[in-house]
Structures are given as C-alpha cells and as structure tokens.
Amino acid sequence: MTNLIAIGIVPNLLATAPEAEPSVVLGGVLLSLVVIYLASKIGGEFSNWLGFPPVLGELVAGVIVGYSALHLLVFPEGGASSS
C-alpha cells in the first residue's frame, strides 16, 4: 500500500471521487431504511392474514421495495467514472 501511495495512484483515485453532502446521503439512507422496514411489516401482516408465515411476507416486501425504494429515492452520483 505504501508503494501505491508513493507513486501517486491512491491519492489520484481518492481525488477523482466527487463528494456528496453527508446530510443528503444520510437522510436518503435513513428514509430508504424506514420505507423498507414499513413495507416489510405491512407485507408480514398481509402474509399472516393469508395464512402464511409473516417472515415470507417480510422477505417478499423487502425484495419488491428493494435497493432504492422502487427508484423513488435517488442518491447522488458517486464513485469514479469508467474513463
């Protein structure tokens, strides 16, 4: 790792990543977690009402809502570009 820092590869990679405002990212993540939690609880109750185990409904609701709450939440672009 020290060799990479010495030749300048790691500092260049760190400098190319754009910085997002921490409060925006934290707010988005917390909102996404709340949406996924509520969807899983609603799915668990619905699954229990149908006579299935609640965990089945929680899992299905979590998969449906997924990574970014059905793309209702948009996170700022991050990471390095491929070029």
PyMOL commands that set and color helices and strands:
alter all, ss='L'
color gray80, all
select helices_A, chain A and resi 2-7+9-16+22-50+54-65
alter helices_A, ss='H'
color red, helices_A
deselect
rebuild
show_as cartoon
